[in-house]
């Protein structure tokens, strides 16, 4: 879900024209869950082929990626690696939420209540080895590079921006700020509108709040992250006041608050993440024969619609990096 920073973060609204020619590192897990959640039939059932294989994620990758490529963006998808042991509670909680949502989805279907069914169906989305493997296979056929991270995909994508291999990270979560991403784009893979993208620049965020990145991490830990539950009663605004007037260490000592996880370990998840530095990025032309075979023959996609997306993909600039990617907005 990501850290809850909405109360203290003020994104700038930009549009796709501002991203023309930019290399964007996309949080694959974040995007795949969006596709699995939103691309469904009226009763909440995900799209499937004749063999019962889910294809919602493939539809999302094909059509939404081709749309952003058509607008001049060069995407790189970044996949999660092994989750931190500190994320176990969050993973278990999410599993319980999905199971409960699936139960309520089926109950709503029995009652013929499609609106309620859709609401809970969206919450029941789950990742699987098939989802991940088929997503990567489609990206390869489309000529879109992807990077496999060792740990958190957001941390890897943030590093790629810091390393100059991408201009910004595309993710719905504010966690990328904690991982040090210089620039973040929100709503990239869910937006069909040309003017509702949100843009965040880490330096501007820190300057406006008058804090350091380390203090931003401390606020996140107090509010709660995927790796710790936070301190009851503390939101982003209260956390901001605490780090400005004191420190997280002093505050928890004064209040007698005990953390289940060592505080320094929590900080290091964000400040010193496990990064895959041995990756390569190369865009290629879409393989028209393979994409028709994979999507139409194997997964029952409409050939006409697939070829329409392929036409958009042909606008992909396969040069490895343009001068524009080295300059800020």
N, C-alpha and C positions, 0 to 999 in steps of 0.2 A: 504493500500500500504506500510505503514511503512516509517520510517524516511530515508532520502537519505544520507547515510554515506559512499557510495562506494568510494568516493575520499580520505577518510582518514583511511579506514579500510583495512588491508591486511590479509585476511584469509589464513590459512594453508591448504594445500590439503592433505586429508587423504583418506583411503579406508575402506571398510566394516570390514576388519580384525581387524582394530583398535577399533571397537565397539563390538567385540565379548564378550558376557557376560554382556554387559552394559544395564542398564535400561534407556530408553529414553522417556521423556515426549514430546509428539507430539502435536503441535498446531493444533487442530482438524479443526477449521475454515479455516486456511491456507491450510491444506491438502485437505479438501472437495472442496474448490474453485479450487484447482489444478486439482482434479479429474473431476469436472464438466466442466472445461475449456478444458482439453486435451483429455478426453476419449469421442470421438464423431465419428459419421459417416462421410463419405467423404464430404457430403454437409453441415456439421456443426451441424446436428441434434444430440442431445444427445441420448445415448442408452436408449431404453424404452422396457417395457414388452408389452404383447398383450393388456393390458388395458390402455396403454398410460402413465404409471407411469415411471418417469425417474429412470434409474438404473446405470448411469455412476458412481455415487458416491459409490454405492455398489460394482461395479466392481473394483474400485480403492482400496477400503478398503480390499476386499478379496485378490486380487492378489498382491498388493504391500505390504500389511501387512504380508501376508504369505511369501513373498520373504525376507523381513527383518528378520522375525522370523527364517527362514531357515539359515540365516547368523549369528544366535546366539544372536540377539538383542531382548530385552524384552520391548515391547512398552506399553505406557500408553497414551491414547488420552485425551486431555484437551479441554473442550468446553467452549465457551464464555457464560457469563451471560448477565445481562442487560448492555447496552452500557451507557457510561457517557453522561450526557447532553451536554458536551462540544464536543461530537463527532457528533452531529446532522448535522452540515454543511457538514462534510465528508460523512455521510450516504446519505444525499440528493444529493450530487454531484455524488456519485457512482451510485445512482439510475438513475440519468439523463444520465450518461454514458452508463449504461446497456440498457436503453430505446432507446437511439440513435443507439447503436450498433445493437440492435434487428431489428430496422427499416432498417438499411443498410444491414444487413444480408438477410432479406427478399427481398430487392431490388436486391441484387446480385444473389439470387436464381432465380428470374424472368428472369434475363439476362443470366442465365446458367453459371455464373462465380463462379465455386466452390471454387477456391483458395481465392477469395475475400470474399466469403460467410463464409468460415471457419475462416478467420481472424476476422471478426466481430462476428461470432457465439461464439467464445471463450470469447469475451468481454461481452457477454450478460448473462453469468452465474449468477444465483441468488440462494440464500438460501431460504428455506421454512420450515415450521414446519414438513412437510412430510420428507424432506431430513434429517433433524436433528434426528427425531424420528426413522426413518428406519436405519440410520447409527448406532445409539446407540443399536438398537435391534440386528443388525448383530454383533456388537462388543461383546455383551453379549453372543450370540450363539458361537462365536469364542473363548470365554474365555479370551478376552482382556479387562482389566479394563479401565474405563474412569472416569474422575473427572469433575463435573459440577462446574464451577467457579461462583462467585457472579458478577464479572465484566469482565475485559479483560482476555481471556484465556492465553495470553502470560505472564501476571503478575502472574497468578496462577501457570503456569508451571515453571516460574523462581523461585517462592517461593518453589516449590517442590524440585528443585535442591538445593537451599539454605538449605532446611530442611533435605537433605540427602535421600529423597525418590526417586530421579532420579539422574542419572549421568550428563545428559545434556538435554537441550531443543532442539527439532527439529522444526525449523521455517525458512521461507525465509526472515523474517523481522529482521532488526537490533534492533527493539524496545526492544527485550529481554535483550540487554545490558543495556538499560535504567532502566529496571525493576530489574536489579541486578543478572541476570542469570550468574553463574560462567562459564558455558560452553555452546556453541551453535553449533549445526550441521545444515548446510544448504544443500539442495538438497536430503535429506534422502528419502522422499516419491516420488520424481520425477526421481530419478536416476536409470538407469538400468546398468550403468557402474560401475565397481568396484573401480575406482580411481578418481572420480570427486566430492567427498564430500568435503565441506568446513567446517573447524573447527575454531572456535573463542573462545578464553579464555579471559574473562573480565579483569583479572589482567594484562595479557600481552598487551592487547589493551591500557589500561590506562597507563601502564609503557612506552610503545612506544611513546604515544602521550604526556606523561609527564603532565597528568591532573588527576583530581579526577572524580569519577562517577557523582558527583553533577555538575561538569563543563561539562561533556558529555551531561547531561540532558539540560544544558543551551544552548549548541551548537544545540541540537535537536530542542529546542523551537525557536531559531533564524532561523534555516533552514526550519522548518515547520513539524508538526506532524499530526496525525489523529485528534488531539484536538485543533490545532490552525494553521493558514495559514502561519506563519513565517514572516520574515522581507524581503521585496522585495530586491533582489540583493545580498542576503547573502547565500552562499553555505557553505558546511562543512569546507572547507579550511579557508575561511574568518572567520567563526564562531570560529574555533580553535585559530586563531590569536587573536581574541577579548578576549576570556576567559583567554588566557595566559598573555595578556598585560593589561587587565582591568577586567571588569565584565559585565554581561548582564544588570545589574541594571544601572551602570554608562553609558553604551553605549546608552541605550534607553533614558536616561535622557538627555545626551548631544545632541542626534539627535532629541529629541522631539517626539519620537515614542510612540504611545498609543496602548495598547493591549486591545482587546475586553474582554479578560478573565484575571482575576487577576493572576499575575505572580506566586505568591505562590501557588495558586490553580493548575496551570499547573504543577509546579514542584512536587506537592504532588501526582498527578496522577501516576507519575513514582516512586517517592521515598517512598510513603506511600499508595500503592494501596489497594483496597478492596479485601481481600483474604478469601477464604473458607478454614479454618483450620481443619474442621471436615469432613475429607474424609477418605476412606479406599481403599486400593489397594490389589487386589488379582487376580492372574492369575489362570485360570482353563483349563482343557482339552476341546478341541473343541467338541461340541455336533454334531456328524455326522448326526444323524437322523434329528435334527432340522434344520441344515444348508441346507440339501438337500430339505427339505420341504419349507423352507423360500425362498431360491434362485431359486431352480429348479421348484417346483410346483407353487409357488406364483409369481415369477418374471422371469420365462422362461430362466434361465441360463442353460448352458450345464452341465449335471451331471458329465460327464467325466472330464471337466475342474475344476469343483468345488471339486471333489474328489482328483484331483491332488493337488489343493491348500491345502486341508485338510491334505494330507500326509505331506506337508511341515509344517503345523501347529502342527503336532504331535511331532515336534522337540522342541516345546516350553518348556522351563524349568519352571515348575509351582511353584518352591520354591520361597518364597516371596522376598528374597534379598540375593545376594551372596557377598562374601568379596570383589570381584573385584569392586563392585559399590562404595566402600568407598575410593578407591585410584584414584589418578589423572592419566592422560595420561603420 
